[in-house]
Amino acid sequence: MPDRLIDLSSDTATKPTPEMRRAMAEAEVGDEQKGEDPTVNLLQEMVADLLGMEAALYLPSGTMCNLIASRVHTRTGDEIILDRLSNQYNYEGGSAAGVFGLSIMAVAGERGIFTGAQVADGIRGPSPHAPRTRLVVLENTMNAGGGAVWSLDQINDVVQVARAHGLKLHMDGARLMNAVVASGVAAREFVAGMDTAWIDLSKGLGCPVGGVLAGSRDDMALALRYKHLLGGAMRQAGIIAAAGVYALQHHVERLAEDHSNARHLARGLADIPGVLLDPATIETNIVFFDLDPTGPTAVEVSNALIAHGVRIGATGGRHRMRAVTHLDISRADVERAVEVMRTVMVS
Ligand SMILES: *Cc1c(COP(=O)(O)O)cnc(C)c1O
C-alpha cells in the first residue's frame, strides 16, 4: 500500500498545518471557565461579528453546538422540526432526545432543503396530547444532501412560516463557510433570520477541534450554563481556540479550491464506467455518487481503493459512496484518486 493515504472520506481528516500549529503554540491563554482566556474570547468575538450576532460561545464540538442550541430554545417534551437527512437527526446519537428529552419531527426535503409549507405541515396543533413544536433546524450546507447550499429565498420561506407560528430557528452551519464561499452570500445574511447558528472549525477550516455557537446575549448566557452542565467548559482552551482564530484568517477564501477540486473529481468520476453521477449537482466540497447496482458494492470498492492508497467512504445504501475534498487534498490527489477509481472499476 502507498505510504501516503489520499483521504477523501471526510473534511474532518485535515491535520493542522505547521503555521496553525505555531499559532497554537504561541497562543495567549487563561482560565476559559472564568472568561479569562484571551484567545477564546477573541475567537468568540470574531464569530459573533462574522455571524452578526450579539455573542458567541466556543464549544468542544459541533454536536454540542446543536445539542445546546436545541435546549436553549425548548423545554423537555417539546418538538424540533428538522430534515430527515440532517446530521442532528442521524449522526448525533439521538442526543436531543437522549440528553434533553426533546421530540423530533423529521420532514423530507429535497437534498435536505425543505420548504415553509413543509414546516407548516409539521407543526403540531394546540392539543395537550401533542408535543409542543418549538424549533426549526436548518443545515447549511447540507451534508447528506450532497453539500447543497440553501438560497436566501429558501431560507426566508422557512423563516416566515416559523415566525408566523412563534417558532425559534437554528442553523447548523458546520459548513456555513463553504456555503458563503460557494454563493458569495455573507455569513451574516445566511443567518439573519436565525436565533442561533454555529460554524464548525474542525471540518474544511482545518482545525483539530471545536465549534462556535452564536446568538443573542441572553441565549448565549443560557448556553454557557448548558456548556458547564454537559462538561464542555474547559480551562486553557486558547491552545485549541488559536487554531480557530488562525483558520478564520487564513482558511476561508481557500475553500474555493476545495469546491473546484470537488467539481474536478466529480467530472473525472462521472466518466468512469459503473459510476452514476451528475457533476452539475456538485455545489461545494461533497461528492456523493452511486455505483451501478449490478456491479461491486460500495464497501467492496472502498476496500479496493484503500489498497491503492485512496479512501472514499461507503455511505448509506449498498452502492452509494461519498468523497469530500479539503485542505489536505490537492488537485494532483484528485487526479490520482480518479485514476485509481478507474483502475478499480474496470478491473
Ligand atoms: C460534523 C457535523 C456536525 C457535528 O460536528 P462535530 O464537530 O463533528 O461534533 C454537525 N452537523 C453537520 C452538518 C456536520 O457536518
PDBQT file of the ligand as one rigid body, heavy atoms in Angstrom, charges set to zero:
ROOT
HETATM    1  C1  LIG A 401     -19.720  17.326  11.521  1.00  0.00    +0.000 C 
HETATM    2  C2  LIG A 401     -21.083  17.865  11.599  1.00  0.00    +0.000 A 
HETATM    3  C3  LIG A 401     -21.696  18.088  12.829  1.00  0.00    +0.000 A 
HETATM    4  C4  LIG A 401     -21.057  17.694  14.134  1.00  0.00    +0.000 C 
HETATM    5  O1  LIG A 401     -19.883  18.402  14.361  1.00  0.00    +0.000 OA
HETATM    6  P1  LIG A 401     -18.706  17.772  15.272  1.00  0.00    +0.000 P 
HETATM    7  O2  LIG A 401     -17.766  18.918  15.430  1.00  0.00    +0.000 OA
HETATM    8  O3  LIG A 401     -18.125  16.639  14.476  1.00  0.00    +0.000 OA
HETATM    9  O4  LIG A 401     -19.322  17.333  16.531  1.00  0.00    +0.000 OA
HETATM   10  C5  LIG A 401     -22.957  18.646  12.833  1.00  0.00    +0.000 A 
HETATM   11  N1  LIG A 401     -23.577  18.985  11.702  1.00  0.00    +0.000 NA
HETATM   12  C6  LIG A 401     -23.019  18.790  10.485  1.00  0.00    +0.000 A 
HETATM   13  C7  LIG A 401     -23.756  19.198   9.253  1.00  0.00    +0.000 C 
HETATM   14  C8  LIG A 401     -21.763  18.215  10.399  1.00  0.00    +0.000 A 
HETATM   15  O5  LIG A 401     -21.221  18.005   9.201  1.00  0.00    +0.000 OA
ENDROOT
TORSDOF 0
